[in-house]
C-alpha cells in the first residue's frame, strides 16, 4: 500500500498544473505546492526532526498548516496538531505526552505558547511574524529544500490527534499512514468525489474531518480552499468565488451559514454534494439545506477520531436521523448498555452501545500512553464507542446520544436526541439541547435548553411535544431559554456545561412547563 508521502507525489505527477491550494490571494498549483512542501521538509530536517518524531502545531487552517502536514508525510514525522485555542496547560500536557521535538504557532496562539513551560524547551517556529519563535516559518521554508522524497512507509505513524477531553485529560489517537490513506479513499468513494472537486477547508486541521478533506482533495487532484477561521460570510463568499463543488461541515456550521443574511443572495449552484458529521442534524436543518442547495448527494457520516468511519447514510433528508449502514471499511454492532463483551448484542429496535471492529482498515490500534483508556474502550477486538443507538427494521443505525448523556427518569431510559429533533421542528426554536437535571422524586427531570428565534412559551412548546406524539414520560418538564447553546469549537454540543450551570440565560429567569 502506498504511504501518504508517495500519494502526494503521485498527485503532483498526475496533474502538476492543476490548482491545488488557495489561501486568500495565494494560489498554488500541485507543482508549486510540492516546492513549498519540500522546502518545509528540508527545514524540519535541518532542525533535527526525523522519522517518528512528533511535530506539534497550534495553527489555524492556513497554507503553512496544510504544507507542514504533507511535509511530515514525506519525512515520516508524526503530525500532531492542537486546537489553536489551546491554553498553556493543554499545550504543556499534549506536547509532553507526545514527546514533541518542535512546535509551530501563530499570532492567535502566541500568548498560550509563551505561557507554556514545555513549549519553552522546544524549537518554536513562528508563522506570520508572531512573537516568541526561535525561528520564523520563512527561515524554515528557506532551508535547503529536501529532494522529492518519501522516507515513510505505510506502517509508520502519520498523525496523532488529541480527543477533546470532555472528561479528564485529552487522549492521543495515533494513526498510521495506511489508516489515514484508507480513510481518505473511503471518503472519496462514499461521497462520490471526482477528479477536480473543490472544497472549503473549514473544518480545522486538528480535527479528523478537516484532515479528511485535505487528504481526499489531494488524492483526486482537487482544490483545497483554506478558511483560517470559520465565518459564515467568508464561507459563502468562498463558495461563489471558487465554485466549490462539495462541503463537509458539522451541523452547527451549516446552521450558521443558512442563518447569515448573505445566504439568500449567494449563488450556491456549484455545490452538488453535502456531507456532515460530528453530531446529529435535526430534521428542520436537513430540510432547509436540501431546499437551498438541492444537492445530488447529502451524506450523514458517523465516525470518530479513533475509527474514522462507522456508518454512512447517503440520503440524509430521506431518512432524518439515520446514520445508515456500516462504511466500506467497517463492521458495527449494537450491544446491550451494560455489555462487557462484543457478543452481547441488542435486538432490533433495542437501544444499546455502538461498537466497531478494530480490524477495519481505518481503525486505530490503541491510545497513546493510556492503558486505562484502552482497558475501558477496547475489548476482544472491538472498540466500544460510548455512543448509544439502535438498528431499525431496515438495519439502519440511529445514534441516540452518549452512554453518559442517557437520562434516567422514573426508571425509564430517555435519549435526548429524539426530543431535540422534535423540538427543532418548532418554528420558534433556533437551537435546542436536552439534559437530565437532578430531581428528588424522578432521579432526573427532562430539561430542554432553548435558544429562541422568536417568542414562544413553555406551554406552547409542551403542546408541540404532545401534538407530535412524544411519549408522556419523555416530555421536558422544564424549559430554560438561553442566549447560546454551549458548543465546542467544532460544533459539538457540550451538555456538561448545562449540567454545571455554565450558560447565560436569555433573560433573568428560567421558565417551567407544568
CORTARA-V688042 format. One line per field, one symbol per residue. ss: DSSP state (h for helix, s for strand, l for the rest). phi: phi as a letter, one per 40 degrees, with the letter a starting at -180 (. if undefined). Layout:
BEGIN
ss->???
phi->???
END
This chain:
BEGIN
ss->lllhhhhhhhhhhhllllsssssllsssshhhhhhhhhhhhhhhhhlllllllsssssllllhhhhhhhhhhhhhllssssllllllhhhhhhhhhhhlllsssslhhhhhhhhhlllhhhlssssllllllllsshhhhhlllllllllllllllsssssslllllllllssssshhhhhhhhhhhhhhlllllllssssllllllhhhhhhhhhhhhlllsssslllllhhhhhhhhhhhlllsssslhhhhhhhhhlllhhhlllllllssssllllllhhhhhhhhhhhlllssssssslllslssssslshhhhllssssslllllsssslllllllllsllllllsssssslllllslllssllhhhhhhhssllsssssssssslllllsssssshhhlsssllssslhhhhhhhhhllllssssssssssslllsssssssssslllllhhhhhhhhhhllllhhhlllsssssllllslllllslhhhhhlllllslllllslll
phi->.cccccccccccccaccccbbbagccbbcccccddccccccccccccgcbdgcbbcbbbccbccccccdccccccgcccbcbdccdcdcccdccccccgdbabbabdcbcccccccccdccbcbbcbggcchccaccccccccdcccdaaccbccccbabcbccgcbgccbcbcbcdccccccccccdccbfcbdgdbbcccccccbdcccccccccccbfcbbbcbdadadccccccdccbfcbabbbcddcddccccccccccccbcccbbbbaagacbccccdcccccccfccabbcbbaaccbdbcabbcbdccbdgccgbdcdbabbabbcdbcbbccccccdgccaccbbccccccccbaccfbccccccbbbfgbcccgcbaaccccgccbcbibdccdcbbfgccbcccdccccccccccccaabbbbcdacccgbbcbbbbbcbacabdccccccccccgcddcccdcabbcbcaccbcdbgccbcdccccgcabccbcacbbcc
END
